[in-house]
Amino acid sequence: MTQELKNTIKILVAFFLVVALCVLAVLLVVNPKDMFHFEKEASSTASNGEMYIKMMEAAPTAPIEDMIYTKRREEILDQFRQDPNRVWTFITESNLVFCGDSRGIGFTVEGYVDYSHNVSNYSRTIYNIPDYYEKFKELNPHYIVLCYGINDLGLYQWEGKEKYTEDLAGFVYALRELLPGVDVYVNSIPPSLPSEYERGPAWALIPEWNEYIKNYCSEHDIHYVDISDLCDAHPEMYDVDGVHFFSEFYPLWGMRIVTTIIENEN
């Protein structure tokens, strides 16, 4: 390359460099922020979008969900009120199984559910619950309702309601372990009529025991079905022995169980 060509290249490079600097100076004089305007605008748009998404994610959905659930629950309960037999349809279709004593077997004896939904039997206590473990595996229920207590009062007359409730909870936990996903409900102990306290003095303690069991269940995440008010409100539905129930009581009892389950599904 000749010296003359080298000098020409240097002159051209210097010329283009001066032109570039002049263009840059003009841009800065007109608006020095314009060079970054697009980048900032894009960044701001993205930032606003991210903020909106975060706001929507953080927005509480519970009120909406509660409103939908309440509406659905009222629709279901209204269907039960219009046709009480729907209660038994719910029990069978949801694969609910009763497990209890002679009061519990009444759901089947009175013709409301068959034995595929009831493993209760006469003179049973909570110590009989393990007798049905294999049957439970076969039935694979979604809900189990434990209906015990009146026969247990004699067994626990010395150890009291605290020991009884602790043992009852132990069987609830055992059933949960045996059948993962099952919901176990403890039913309050249906009391006898006060007229029967003379032949069963321990029965007078049932209201006190129920209050203790209810509080224990609440504190230990155990579902509880309270029918104490139903029993108090319908003494005419007790059989002549003042302990068992006439057939007319079972739809009220079944309705209370089902509505309690629906409320807990929230």
Buried (B, 14 or more C-beta within 10 A) or exposed (E): EEEEEEEEEEEEEEEEEEEEEEEEEEEEEEEEEEEEEEEEEEEEEEEEEEEEEEEEEEEEEEEEEEEEBEEEBEEBBEBBEEEEEBBBEBBBEBBBBBBBBBBBBBBBBBEBBEEBBBBBBEEBBBEBBEEBEEBBEEBEBBBBBBBBBBBBBEBBEEEEBEEBBEBBBEBBEBBBEEBEEBBBBBBBBBBBBEEBBEEBEBBBBBBEBBBBBBEBBEEEEBBBBBBBEBBEEBEEBBEEEBBBBBEEBBBBBBBBBBBBBBEEEE
